[in-house]
Structures are given as structure tokens and as C-alpha cells.
Amino acid sequence: MPGAADTVPAMTDDGSDVASGAESRPRRTPLYERHLMLGAKMADFGGWAMPIEYAGTGVLAEHRAVRTAVGLFDVSHMGTAIVRGPGAVAALNAVLTNDLNRIGAGQAQYTLLCDESGGVIDDMLVYRRSDDEVMIVPNAANSDRVVATLRDALQPEVEVWDRRAELGILAVQGPAATAVLDARGLPTSYDYMTFRDAAVDDQLLSVCRSGYTGARGFEIIAPVGLLVALWDDLLTLGRPYGMTPAGLGARDTLRTEMGYPLHGQDLGPSISPVQARLGWAVGWTKASFAGREALTAEKARGPHRVLRGLLARDRSIPRPHMSVHDESGTDLGEVTSGTFSPTLRSGIALALLPPDLAVGSTVRLDVRGRSARYEVVNPPFVVGGVR
């Protein structure tokens, strides 16, 4: 996801680091050649060469596959790290916003790492294995900073082990995701935001009931040596269920339909969890977490802007940084994420707006020099089948 520049070395197809001299090109996941074989349109995304869409399908068809059947994403650009040592959960809980005591072993949690001003360094999923071990999955471009920040913040006996070069992630998303994983013999019978371990070819992988699409699905965190075979197997086994490889273009339209924030756009160093309406991911009663004083003060006085949804009421497609104003032309704020919703066949956006602007209000967007009419709404724009 967009954010600060990465400095982690690229991975070759077997997950090993590339030789020096290739640092100027985007890094490659172990599935890079598979994406090329499928005719993917590749682009530099957070310093990684990633598929945006595939030949023969495209963003709209890939989006529809996830909403109605099943899609397969390579998200191995995301970071992975293990926090391990005596009292690892307690130590991490004193830094991250959410309360790790709300979950137990085998459960996952959405949380944020903030700076002392309350700005968001990154948002991430954490997987609690035991009191002494937690796995974290930060965003691609922020992984280095997250690891470095945690190493500085935690006591020496708690190790932060960066495993990005060793692990990759596949996301199987859509109503038929369970059937596809069942066909591969992977675990599926457990609740949303919980995970199970499984062995494939005598190697351990983790399967979590989670995703970034709003559809029912799973995320598979596996050793890089397994990724190509898993990708091939899942595509083959998923064919009877309408399995479609999906790129980051569809991932973006899917997450925007759900109102899921993207770091670097909808939250970041200058956009706090309070402004992004992510207070539910903050353990307000905890004794400590990074940024607690600033966020508690902002919550008490009320934020000067909040993230809202905008739904087009005429034919227009919003884009980030478009200005939002009222009927009289008074400036209200700015679009942070904007796209065309394939499900609604309409333009949708997230925007930072005054907190007293009522849901149902009409606003105007400057779309390529034309004033377009939008309604203020509360996301999600589309009700998903995530659970």
C-alpha cells in the first residue's frame, strides 16, 4: 500500500534477495513470472512490481468474480514479522492502539501503530499465537519503519523478527472461497478473524478468515517456496467455482466499496484514527499506547474533520485530491479515495469533511472542471459477505 519508501531487497522467484545493482527496479514477489504468464499489467506499487489487472478479465470482471464467485490475489508485497519473547503480548499491547487482551490465541486483530502526535505510522493485522508470540502483517511500504519502530519501543528480551524474505501471502476472496480451500485440504471451519495452522509438504502455513475486500475469504501466509505451487493448485481447483486471478485494481475498488481505509490516503501521519473514524480500533482504557495522550485529547475536544463516504448522484468518477464544496461554493474538504463502484455502477469516494456535515447532505466535487453532485453517506457502500 502507498506510504513511505521501502528499502528491503527484492525477492527472486524462490524468495531470495536479488544481487546488488538491481535495487533501482521494483521488487518482485515469488509469483512475478506467473503474473507475466497470465498477461498481467504490472505497475510499481509501494516499491513492488505488482499486477494491476490481468489480460482477458480486467478490473471490472475481477471485481465481479470476488463479489459473486472467487478471486485469487498475490499480496506477498505485504510485510510479515514475528514479535517473540517473554511477555511479548503485554509489551506489544503497550505500543499498538487496539487492546490485544480482547483476543486470545488463534485470533487476529486490526490495530494501528501511531506516533506521539497521534498520526498513523501504519495499520496492520496482528495474529496472537500465545502470550509470548505474535505475528504482524504491516503494509508493504511501511514494513521497514514498523519493524524498526517496534524494535526501538520494546524491551530487549522481546525480539522483532522480520520474515518478509521468507513468507508470502495469498488472498482467496469470494463466496466460493471456502469450497476452494476445502478442495485443497486447507482448514476453513472457524470464525471470522481467527486463524489455523496447516502443513503442506511438511512446511507450516497459516490460514486466516480475513481479507481486504468485504467478501468472505481467507488469507494464506506461507513460506515463499510453497507460493507458486499453492497459486497453481488454487487456480486449478477453483476453476469449477469461477476462480479468477485478481490484481490490485480490483482490490482497490473492492475495499473502497466497503469503506476500508488505505494508509497514505485515508489515514496516515496527518490523518489520525479519530479523524478516520477508527476509534473502534483504539483501546481507550489502556494505560499506554503510542500517541495515547494526543489521541485522547483529540477525541475529547472532537476532530476538526472526519472521514465520510460520498455517493455520486450523476455520472462522474471521483479521484483522490478532488475538492469538495457545498452548494454555495464554500470549500469543505478533499477526497482521499475515489473510484467507480462496479457493484453500484456509480462513483464513490471517501473524503475528509467537517464533522457537523450531516449524512444525507448534498455536496459538490470538482471533477475535471465540472461540478458533480454527491450525497454524504456512511460506508460501507456495499454490504459484503465477510462473515
HELIX and SHEET records of a PDB file:
HELIX    1   1 TYR A   32  MET A   37  1                                   6    
HELIX    2   2 VAL A   59  THR A   68  1                                  10    
HELIX    3   3 ALA A   88  ASN A   93  1                                   6    
HELIX    4   4 LEU A  100  ARG A  102  5                                   3    
HELIX    5   5 ALA A  140  ASN A  142  5                                   3    
HELIX    6   6 SER A  143  ALA A  153  1                                  11    
HELIX    7   7 ALA A  177  ARG A  184  1                                   8    
HELIX    8   8 VAL A  224  GLY A  238  1                                  15    
HELIX    9   9 ARG A  239  TYR A  241  5                                   3    
HELIX   10  10 LEU A  248  MET A  258  1                                  11    
HELIX   11  11 GLY A  279  ALA A  281  5                                   3    
HELIX   12  12 ARG A  292  ARG A  301  1                                  10    
SHEET    1   A 3 ARG A  27  ARG A  28  0                                        
SHEET    2   A 3 TRP A  48  TYR A  54  1                                        
SHEET    3   A 3 ALA A  40  PHE A  45 -1                                        
SHEET    1   B 6 PHE A 195  VAL A 200  0                                        
SHEET    2   B 6 GLN A 203  CYS A 208 -1                                        
SHEET    3   B 6 GLY A 217  PRO A 223 -1                                        
SHEET    4   B 6 LEU A 167  GLN A 173 -1                                        
SHEET    5   B 6 VAL A  70  ASP A  74 -1                                        
SHEET    6   B 6 MET A 243  PRO A 245  1                                        
SHEET    1   C 5 GLN A 107  CYS A 114  0                                        
SHEET    2   C 5 VAL A 120  SER A 130 -1                                        
SHEET    3   C 5 GLU A 133  VAL A 137 -1                                        
SHEET    4   C 5 ALA A  81  ARG A  84 -1                                        
SHEET    5   C 5 GLU A 159  ASP A 162 -1                                        
SHEET    1   D 7 VAL A 306  ALA A 312  0                                        
SHEET    2   D 7 SER A 346  LEU A 353 -1                                        
SHEET    3   D 7 ASP A 331  SER A 341 -1                                        
SHEET    4   D 7 SER A 323  HIS A 325 -1                                        
SHEET    5   D 7 THR A 362  VAL A 367 -1                                        
SHEET    6   D 7 ARG A 370  VAL A 377 -1                                        
SHEET    7   D 7 VAL A 306  ALA A 312 -1                                        
END                                                                             
